[in-house]
């Protein structure tokens, strides 16, 4: 699992309350009532990564600071979603925080209380 980005991302997502996984647009996608993370294995380009919901301003900040690691994904980037490359050196501790922020962006308050409880 250490070298498989999909397995590691899946574990981060499924560790959160009431998350389900389904295929969407041919890619593994994680839901907490709504989509919060979508795997992108060369989905629209030749890169490996994922797209996720992000709090306001985070996408712009991270893409501007580190464009080799972060990007504005197609279709959902205009809504503030963040793209994260997985074909570069990855800090999995930081990605765990990004995934949790994505969850917090879309999860109902009841589940956020459970997460924080």
Protein Blocks (a to p, Z undefined) as FASTA:
>chain_A
ZZmmklmmmmmmmmpghiacddeehiacddehiafbdcdehklmcbdcddddddehklmm
mmmmmmmlgccdehjlmnopacddfkbccdfklmmmmmmmmmmmmmcfklmmmmmZZ
